Amino acid sequence: MSTTKVVLITILLGVSLALLTGIQLRAGRVLAALEQKALAEAAGVNVNTIRRLEAFGSSPIDANTATVRKVQSALEAAGVEFTNGDAPGVRLRKGS
């Protein structure tokens, strides 16, 4: 799924989906000091889902929007902020 499709889905569904690439997911997980298993448990998904999403690398994540939203929410709860200016990025929220 292209980034354009993800943005369009976000607009149509009114979903704030800022997690766009596998690398962005991996970076957020590392910043939050979470192992794949811990993130999977926090998001309520299987650890293989986290592995599969991270395997997208720099390509847009092509997965169920609800699943990506769960993972994004778990990372945000751990203090991760997603930045999507000119390119997908991630940082820790101040005070985290």
C-alpha positions as CSV (number, residue, x, y, z in Angstrom):
1,M,0.0,0.0,0.0
2,S,1.5,3.4,-0.9
3,T,1.8,6.2,1.5
4,T,-0.8,8.1,-0.6
5,K,-3.3,5.2,0.0
6,V,-2.5,5.3,3.8
7,V,-3.1,9.0,3.9
8,L,-6.4,8.7,1.9
9,I,-7.6,5.9,4.2
10,T,-6.7,8.1,7.2
11,I,-8.7,11.0,5.8
12,L,-11.7,8.8,4.9
13,L,-11.8,7.0,8.2
14,G,-10.9,10.0,10.3
15,V,-8.0,7.9,11.8
16,S,-4.8,9.5,12.9
17,L,-2.4,7.0,11.4
18,A,1.2,8.4,11.7
19,L,3.0,5.1,11.7
20,L,3.9,4.6,8.0
21,T,7.1,2.4,7.6
22,G,8.7,-0.6,9.2
23,I,11.8,1.4,9.9
24,Q,9.8,4.0,11.7
25,L,8.2,1.2,13.8
26,R,11.5,-0.3,14.7
27,A,13.0,3.1,15.6
28,G,10.1,3.9,17.9
29,R,10.3,0.5,19.5
30,V,14.0,0.9,20.2
31,L,13.6,4.5,21.5
32,A,11.0,3.1,23.9
33,A,13.4,0.3,24.9
34,L,10.8,-2.3,24.1
35,E,11.5,-5.8,22.8
36,Q,9.3,-7.1,20.0
37,K,7.4,-9.4,22.4
38,A,6.7,-6.6,24.9
39,L,5.4,-4.3,22.2
40,A,3.2,-7.1,20.8
41,E,1.7,-7.7,24.3
42,A,1.1,-4.0,24.8
43,A,-0.6,-3.7,21.4
44,G,-2.6,-6.9,21.8
45,V,-1.1,-8.5,18.7
46,N,1.1,-11.5,18.0
47,V,4.9,-11.0,18.1
48,N,5.0,-12.3,14.5
49,T,2.9,-9.3,13.5
50,I,5.5,-6.9,14.9
51,R,8.2,-8.8,13.0
52,R,6.2,-8.7,9.8
53,L,5.5,-5.0,10.1
54,E,9.1,-4.2,10.8
55,A,10.1,-6.3,7.8
56,F,8.5,-3.7,5.5
57,G,11.7,-1.6,6.1
58,S,11.5,1.8,4.4
59,S,8.5,0.8,2.4
60,P,5.0,1.8,3.5
61,I,3.4,-0.7,5.9
62,D,0.8,-2.8,4.0
63,A,-1.3,-4.1,6.8
64,N,-4.8,-3.9,8.4
65,T,-5.3,-0.3,9.6
66,A,-6.7,-1.5,12.9
67,T,-3.6,-3.5,13.6
68,V,-1.3,-0.6,12.7
69,R,-3.4,1.7,14.9
70,K,-3.0,-0.7,17.9
71,V,0.8,-0.8,17.5
72,Q,1.0,3.0,17.1
73,S,-1.2,3.5,20.2
74,A,1.1,1.2,22.2
75,L,4.2,3.1,21.1
76,E,2.6,6.4,21.9
77,A,1.6,5.2,25.4
78,A,5.3,4.3,25.8
79,G,6.3,8.0,25.0
80,V,6.9,7.8,21.3
81,E,5.8,10.6,18.9
82,F,5.5,10.1,15.2
83,T,6.6,12.9,12.9
84,N,5.6,12.9,9.3
85,G,6.7,16.2,7.8
86,D,8.7,15.6,4.6
87,A,9.5,12.0,5.7
88,P,8.3,9.6,8.3
89,G,10.2,10.0,11.6
90,V,9.9,9.3,15.3
91,R,11.1,10.8,18.6
92,L,10.5,10.5,22.3
93,R,8.0,12.8,23.8
94,K,9.6,15.4,26.2
95,G,9.7,14.1,29.7
96,S,9.6,10.4,28.7
